[in-house]
Each structure stands twice: as structure tokens, then as C-alpha cells.
Amino acid sequence: MLKRFRADIIYSDPDPLNDLVEEARRRIGSSVVINEGFSNEERSFFSVEDCGHDETPPVPCVETERWEAGNGQVI
């Protein structure tokens, strides 16, 4: 049985975010891809976004960094 971790955490202070991102970068290499190469492929990933939901008017989040299992950093 596999285990999956999901989170969506928003910070106003970059320090805790930077700690999480550094740890995720270290660990993404040991994550797995399920059904690789098939239409139902599920690739482990994490992403970092600039969130503009607190702006006036609100603006969408912009992905600034994305890491994937087997591919490394893709954005």
C-alpha cells in the first residue's frame, strides 16, 4: 500500500515556506510515479505559487516552481 501526502499551506512570512520547500526538494527524488507511461499515470509533485488572493482586486496564483518525481524541477 502506498501513502500520499497532500497540503495547501499559505504563509505571509517566507521563512517557514522556505524550510518546507527545501525539505520537499530533498525528498522528491524518493517519491514514486504510479502507472508511468499510461493514461492513468499519477506523478508525485509539489509546487510553489505566488498567491494574489489577498490583493485588491484578487489575482490568481502563479506557479513559480514545480518539482516532479522522475523529472526534477520542471518550472
C-alpha positions, -999 to 999 in steps of 0.1 A, spaced: 0 0 0 13 35 -9 10 66 13 1 100 -1 7 134 15 -13 165 4 -12 200 18 -21 236 7 -4 260 31 -3 298 27 23 319 45 28 356 48 63 350 61 87 333 37 108 316 63 86 286 71 78 282 34 115 281 25 121 254 51 92 232 37 104 238 1 140 228 9 128 196 27 105 188 -3 134 193 -27 154 168 -7 126 142 -7 110 144 -41 136 120 -55 124 92 -33 87 96 -44 71 74 -69 52 75 -102 21 53 -104 12 37 -138 41 55 -155 35 59 -192 -2 50 -191 -32 73 -195 -39 70 -157 -3 80 -147 0 98 -113 32 116 -108 43 128 -74 49 166 -74 50 197 -53 46 233 -64 52 268 -51 30 297 -60 28 334 -56 -7 339 -42 -25 371 -50 -58 363 -33 -52 390 -7 -47 417 -33 -74 442 -43 -88 431 -66 -77 395 -60 -55 380 -87 -49 343 -94 -20 323 -80 11 320 -103 31 288 -101 68 298 -97 83 264 -90 72 228 -97 91 196 -90 80 161 -102 91 126 -94 114 113 -121 117 148 -138 131 170 -111 124 207 -114 101 214 -143 93 251 -136 
